Amino acid sequence: MRSEEVAHYLRDNPRFFEDHIDLIANVVVPHPHAGRTISITERQMLALRDKNRQLEGKMGELLQFGEENDAISVKMHRLAVGLIAARSFQSLLHTLNFHLRDDFAIPHVAVRLWHRPEGSDELPEFADVSRDLQAFAETLAQPYCGTTSGFETSGWFGEAATHVRSQALIAMRNSGGTIGMIALGSEDSERFYTAMGTIYLERLGEMASAALARVLS
């Protein structure tokens, strides 16, 4: 008989060892970590211990993820409170930059808005943005994360542009239309990568959009 057939037989006949109780004490199997044999009962205990260690490792990972998410949620709350408290365009930009750099350790932050209010010609936030990039922002169902290669957004980071290796681009929307974009840059090529989760970036975009629409109105 093949080993698969033996295993299948034992699964289908759970009373086998009740009818042959002496086998449990007499059958020996190789020790998984040593060059000796042990009883089937000892082998089962070792298997249970290994499984417990694996479960403990998984539990540790879940706890770590939970703690990290809690920390991010606290930072997002602080940012939201700051954006709500901002009464002017400049104070809102200062709040956004401060929290992203100090709380989230994002070294480079740039904002661009499509529609320029009167008296804002010299502000970089209202500098001209190509129609191609505006069209790209319209297509973003979620933030883009990845390389800066091929994007004019790399120039938004000023003197640091040549050192930025990864970026996140977040479309800002109001009343169903795209009003601008937030660009986050990092010298670390793995800080913003293609497969990363974007839920907090999406929330950032929603909060910033609502706050900017309020102060600009």
C-alpha positions as CSV (number, residue, x, y, z in Angstrom):
1,M,0.0,0.0,0.0
2,R,1.1,3.6,-0.6
3,S,1.4,5.9,2.3
4,E,-1.5,8.0,1.0
5,E,-3.7,5.0,1.1
6,V,-2.7,4.2,4.7
7,A,-3.4,7.8,5.7
8,H,-6.8,7.7,3.9
9,Y,-7.7,4.5,5.7
10,L,-6.8,5.9,9.1
11,R,-8.9,9.0,8.5
12,D,-11.9,6.9,7.4
13,N,-11.5,4.5,10.3
14,P,-11.0,6.6,13.5
15,R,-11.7,3.5,15.7
16,F,-8.6,1.7,14.4
17,F,-6.4,2.7,17.3
18,E,-9.2,2.0,19.8
19,D,-9.3,-1.6,18.4
20,H,-5.4,-1.7,18.5
21,I,-4.6,0.4,21.5
22,D,-1.2,-1.3,22.0
23,L,0.0,0.3,18.7
24,I,0.0,3.8,20.2
25,A,2.6,2.8,22.8
26,N,4.6,0.6,20.5
27,V,4.8,2.5,17.2
28,V,7.9,4.7,17.0
29,V,8.6,7.5,14.5
30,P,11.7,9.6,13.7
31,H,12.3,12.6,15.9
32,P,11.8,15.7,13.7
33,H,14.9,17.5,15.2
34,A,17.2,14.6,16.3
35,G,18.5,11.4,15.0
36,R,16.5,9.1,17.2
37,T,13.0,7.6,17.4
38,I,10.2,8.5,19.7
39,S,6.7,7.2,20.4
40,I,3.8,8.4,18.4
41,T,2.4,10.2,21.5
42,E,5.7,12.2,21.9
43,R,5.6,13.0,18.2
44,Q,2.1,14.4,18.5
45,M,3.2,16.5,21.5
46,L,6.1,17.9,19.4
47,A,3.7,18.7,16.5
48,L,1.4,20.5,18.9
49,R,4.3,22.6,20.3
50,D,5.4,23.6,16.8
51,K,1.9,24.6,15.9
52,N,1.6,26.6,19.1
53,R,4.9,28.4,18.3
54,Q,3.5,29.2,14.8
55,L,0.3,30.6,16.3
56,E,2.2,32.7,18.8
57,G,4.2,34.1,16.0
58,K,1.1,35.0,14.0
59,M,-0.5,36.5,17.1
60,G,2.6,38.6,17.6
61,E,2.4,39.9,14.0
62,L,-1.3,40.8,14.4
63,L,-0.6,42.6,17.7
64,Q,2.3,44.6,16.0
65,F,0.0,45.5,13.0
66,G,-2.7,46.6,15.4
67,E,-0.3,48.8,17.4
68,E,1.1,50.3,14.2
69,N,-2.5,51.0,12.9
70,D,-3.4,52.6,16.3
71,A,-0.4,54.9,16.1
72,I,-1.2,56.0,12.5
73,S,-4.9,56.6,13.6
74,V,-3.7,58.9,16.4
75,K,-1.5,60.8,13.9
76,M,-4.4,61.1,11.4
77,H,-6.6,62.4,14.2
78,R,-4.1,65.1,15.1
79,L,-3.8,66.1,11.4
80,A,-7.6,66.3,11.0
81,V,-7.9,68.5,14.1
82,G,-5.1,70.8,12.8
83,L,-6.8,71.1,9.4
84,I,-10.2,71.9,10.9
85,A,-8.5,74.6,13.1
86,A,-6.8,76.3,10.2
87,R,-8.5,79.5,9.2
88,S,-6.4,80.6,6.2
89,F,-4.8,79.0,3.1
90,Q,-1.3,79.6,4.4
91,S,-2.0,78.3,7.9
92,L,-3.6,75.2,6.4
93,L,-0.5,74.5,4.2
94,H,1.7,75.0,7.2
95,T,-0.4,72.5,9.3
96,L,-0.4,70.0,6.4
97,N,3.4,70.2,6.0
98,F,4.2,70.2,9.7
99,H,2.2,67.0,10.4
100,L,3.3,65.1,7.4
101,R,7.0,65.9,8.0
102,D,7.0,65.6,11.8
103,D,4.4,63.0,12.5
104,F,4.6,60.8,9.4
105,A,8.3,61.5,8.7
106,I,7.6,62.4,5.0
107,P,10.5,64.6,4.0
108,H,9.0,66.2,0.9
109,V,5.5,67.5,0.5
110,A,4.1,69.5,-2.5
111,V,0.6,70.7,-3.2
112,R,-0.7,71.8,-6.6
113,L,-4.2,73.3,-7.2
114,W,-5.7,73.7,-10.7
115,H,-7.7,76.9,-10.1
116,R,-5.8,80.0,-9.2
117,P,-7.6,82.6,-7.0
118,E,-6.8,86.3,-7.5
119,G,-3.6,87.5,-5.9
120,S,-2.0,84.0,-5.7
121,D,0.1,84.2,-8.9
122,E,3.4,83.8,-7.1
123,L,2.5,80.9,-4.8
124,P,4.0,77.6,-6.0
125,E,0.8,75.8,-5.1
126,F,-0.9,77.5,-8.1
127,A,1.9,77.0,-10.6
128,D,0.9,75.7,-14.0
129,V,0.3,71.9,-14.2
130,S,0.2,70.2,-17.6
131,R,-3.1,68.9,-19.0
132,D,-1.6,65.4,-19.1
133,L,-1.0,65.4,-15.4
134,Q,-4.4,66.8,-14.7
135,A,-5.9,64.1,-16.9
136,F,-3.9,61.5,-15.0
137,A,-5.2,62.8,-11.7
138,E,-8.7,62.4,-13.0
139,T,-8.1,58.7,-13.6
140,L,-6.8,58.0,-10.1
141,A,-9.2,55.7,-8.4
142,Q,-6.7,55.5,-5.5
143,P,-3.3,57.2,-4.8
144,Y,-0.4,56.3,-7.1
145,C,2.7,55.0,-5.3
146,G,6.0,54.3,-7.1
147,T,8.8,55.8,-9.0
148,T,9.1,59.5,-9.9
149,S,10.5,58.6,-13.3
150,G,8.4,60.2,-16.1
151,F,6.4,62.4,-13.8
152,E,6.7,66.2,-13.8
153,T,5.8,66.0,-10.1
154,S,9.5,65.3,-9.4
155,G,10.2,68.9,-10.1
156,W,7.7,70.0,-7.4
157,F,10.2,69.0,-4.7
158,G,12.6,71.9,-5.6
159,E,16.3,71.3,-4.9
160,A,15.6,67.8,-3.5
161,A,14.1,66.7,-6.8
162,T,17.2,64.8,-8.0
163,H,17.3,62.8,-4.7
164,V,13.7,61.7,-4.5
165,R,13.4,58.1,-5.4
166,S,9.7,57.3,-4.7
167,Q,6.5,59.2,-4.4
168,A,2.8,59.1,-3.6
169,L,0.4,61.1,-5.7
170,I,-3.0,61.8,-4.2
171,A,-5.7,63.4,-6.3
172,M,-7.8,66.0,-4.4
173,R,-11.5,66.2,-5.2
174,N,-14.4,68.5,-4.3
175,S,-18.0,68.2,-5.5
176,G,-17.1,65.3,-7.7
177,G,-14.3,67.2,-9.6
178,T,-10.5,67.0,-9.3
179,I,-9.2,70.3,-7.8
180,G,-5.5,69.4,-7.4
181,M,-2.9,66.9,-6.2
182,I,-0.7,66.2,-3.2
183,A,2.8,64.8,-3.9
184,L,4.7,63.1,-1.2
185,G,8.4,62.3,-1.9
186,S,11.1,60.2,-0.3
187,E,14.8,59.4,-0.9
188,D,14.0,55.8,0.0
189,S,12.9,53.9,-3.1
190,E,10.8,51.5,-1.0
191,R,9.0,54.2,1.0
192,F,6.2,54.4,-1.6
193,Y,5.9,51.2,-3.6
194,T,3.3,49.9,-6.1
195,A,1.7,47.2,-3.9
196,M,1.5,49.2,-0.7
197,G,-1.9,49.9,1.0
198,T,-3.3,53.3,0.3
199,I,-6.3,53.6,2.7
200,Y,-4.6,56.3,4.9
201,L,-3.3,58.1,1.8
202,E,-6.9,58.2,0.5
203,R,-8.1,59.6,3.9
204,L,-5.4,62.2,3.8
205,G,-6.6,63.3,0.3
206,E,-10.2,63.5,1.4
207,M,-9.3,65.6,4.5
208,A,-7.0,67.9,2.7
209,S,-9.5,68.4,-0.2
210,A,-12.3,69.4,2.2
211,A,-10.1,71.7,4.2
212,L,-8.6,73.4,1.1
213,A,-12.1,73.8,-0.5
214,R,-13.2,75.5,2.7
215,V,-10.4,78.1,3.0
216,L,-10.4,78.9,-0.7
217,S,-14.1,79.5,-0.9
